[in-house]
């Protein structure tokens, strides 16, 4: 195969290379879904051939580690790792194991499936600070990379930035560099306390936050997040079929960002 190098004069605006600490894109692997196939090895291979450089993490959705045949999970996990993408099991699987007092069983399952990472979340369970720290330590001791997600699926009040800061700093002390903020928490904050969005982005710890987007609200919500928080905002919950377009938006490509690469104005989408 001929190596085709882009002329320097046509190079796109630079983005930080992996492993990234900012501008992170965490994909959600729904499996065979209308958001773009990713749950089997052929679909994942095709996706990675095109977009591996733009995907930092791949979250195995909810309980798919149990729903998808084990051999398929193992093979697709290897594809992600070989492409430099960190796969991890979603937090709902952790919460299910927590409720059933089967943490040892979950660790054994992750080992059998060769899934190197796990999201610890509190969507439907509540951990004390001590329980949270012990769970993180327990999985880390088992050589499982921990991703922590903050927030509830059904929040009643807008999130407290002070509380979020405390979580970010506490898990950072255990070696977790980024905290994902549950989509529902961000939706409630934007609705009931929109001024807090600017306050959030001004915090010196904001670079440690990964914001979940709503795949159903693509591209409008995603572009608004780029406007609110900058093109190098860390974003999660990105569907496979949205990866390439989001990367384009980060670089000023697409109608949704008014082709700012050319226009210099991304304050509105292209159109009348």
FENUR-V858594 format. One line per field, one symbol per residue. phi: phi as a letter, one per 40 degrees, with the letter a starting at -180 (. if undefined). burial: I if it has 24 or more other C-alpha atoms within 12 Angstrom, else O. A space follows every 10 residues. Layout:
phi->???
burial->???
This chain:
phi->.ccbbcddcb ccdcbccccc bagcbbcbcc gcacchcacb ccccccccdc bdcbbcbbcc dfbcccccdd ccdcccdccc cccgbccacc cccccccccc fbcccccccd cccgccbacc bbcbbbbcdc cccccdcccc ccgbccbbbc hbcbcbbdcc ccccdccdcc cccbgccbbc bddccccccc ccadcccccc ccccbcccbb ccbcdcbccd ccccccccbg ccccbbgccd cbdcccccdd bgbhccbffc dbcgbbcacc ic
burial->OOOOOOOOOO OOOOIOOOOI IIIIIIIIII IIOOIIIIII IOIIIOIIOO IIIIIIIIII IIIIIIOIOO OIIIIIIIII IOIIIIIIII IIIIIIIIOO OOIOOIIOII IOIIIIIIII IIIOIOOOOO OIIOIIOOIO OOOIIIIIII IIIOOOOIII IOOIIOIIII IOOIOIIIII IIIIIIIIII OOOOOOIOOI IOOOIIIIII IIIIIOOOIO IIIIIIIIII IIIIIIIIII IIIIIIIIII IIIIIIIIOI OOOOOIOOIO OO
